[in-house]
Amino acid sequence: MMKGQKGYVQVASPAPDSQVRKALVAFKRLMGRWYELHRQRRTLAGMSDSALKDMGLSRVDVLKEYERPFWDDPMKR
């Protein structure tokens, strides 16, 4: 290099593998969340009326929640 000449920095773009990996991790997280919602709704539907009453829920409330699609996340996670 000559005096006063500045070098350059090569900026590397993310490797395609890392982008695919990030997408797969996000997909796995989403599938896990959907399974957890399904499991919680199934458990809630299986509870007795007295247990639901203790939580302040009616059977109608539980059935509405149970009938929601698994991807309908009330927390939007």
C-alpha positions as CSV (number, residue, x, y, z in Angstrom):
1,M,0.0,0.0,0.0
2,M,1.2,3.5,-0.8
3,K,1.5,6.2,1.8
4,G,-1.9,7.8,2.5
5,Q,-3.8,5.0,0.8
6,K,-6.5,3.5,2.8
7,G,-7.5,-0.1,2.6
8,Y,-11.1,-1.3,2.2
9,V,-13.2,-3.6,4.4
10,Q,-15.1,-6.3,2.7
11,V,-18.5,-6.6,4.3
12,A,-19.7,-10.1,4.3
13,S,-23.4,-10.8,3.9
14,P,-25.0,-13.5,6.1
15,A,-24.4,-16.9,4.8
16,P,-27.5,-18.5,3.2
17,D,-27.1,-21.4,5.7
18,S,-27.6,-19.0,8.6
19,Q,-30.7,-17.5,7.1
20,V,-32.2,-20.9,6.5
21,R,-31.2,-21.9,10.1
22,K,-32.9,-18.8,11.5
23,A,-36.1,-19.6,9.5
24,L,-36.1,-23.2,10.7
25,V,-35.6,-22.1,14.3
26,A,-38.5,-19.6,14.0
27,F,-40.7,-22.3,12.4
28,K,-39.9,-24.8,15.2
29,R,-40.7,-22.1,17.8
30,L,-44.0,-21.4,16.1
31,M,-44.9,-25.1,15.9
32,G,-44.1,-25.5,19.6
33,R,-46.3,-22.6,20.5
34,W,-49.2,-24.0,18.5
35,Y,-48.8,-27.4,20.1
36,E,-48.8,-25.7,23.5
37,L,-52.0,-23.9,22.8
38,H,-53.6,-27.1,21.6
39,R,-52.5,-28.9,24.7
40,Q,-53.7,-26.2,27.1
41,R,-57.1,-26.0,25.4
42,R,-57.5,-29.7,25.5
43,T,-56.6,-29.8,29.2
44,L,-59.0,-26.9,30.0
45,A,-61.8,-28.8,28.1
46,G,-61.2,-31.9,30.2
47,M,-61.6,-30.1,33.6
48,S,-64.6,-30.6,35.7
49,D,-67.3,-28.0,36.0
50,S,-66.4,-27.4,39.7
51,A,-62.7,-26.8,38.8
52,L,-63.8,-24.4,36.0
53,K,-66.1,-22.6,38.5
54,D,-63.2,-22.1,40.9
55,M,-61.3,-20.4,38.0
56,G,-64.3,-18.2,37.2
57,L,-65.0,-20.0,33.9
58,S,-68.2,-21.5,32.5
59,R,-68.4,-24.6,30.3
60,V,-69.5,-22.3,27.5
61,D,-66.4,-20.1,27.8
62,V,-64.2,-23.2,27.7
63,L,-66.0,-24.6,24.6
64,K,-65.5,-21.3,22.8
65,E,-61.8,-21.4,23.6
66,Y,-61.5,-25.1,22.7
67,E,-63.2,-24.5,19.3
68,R,-60.7,-21.9,18.3
69,P,-58.1,-23.0,15.7
70,F,-54.7,-24.0,17.0
71,W,-53.0,-21.1,15.2
72,D,-55.3,-18.5,16.9
73,D,-53.0,-17.3,19.6
74,P,-54.6,-14.8,22.0
75,M,-51.1,-13.7,23.1
76,K,-49.9,-13.2,19.5
77,R,-46.5,-14.8,20.3
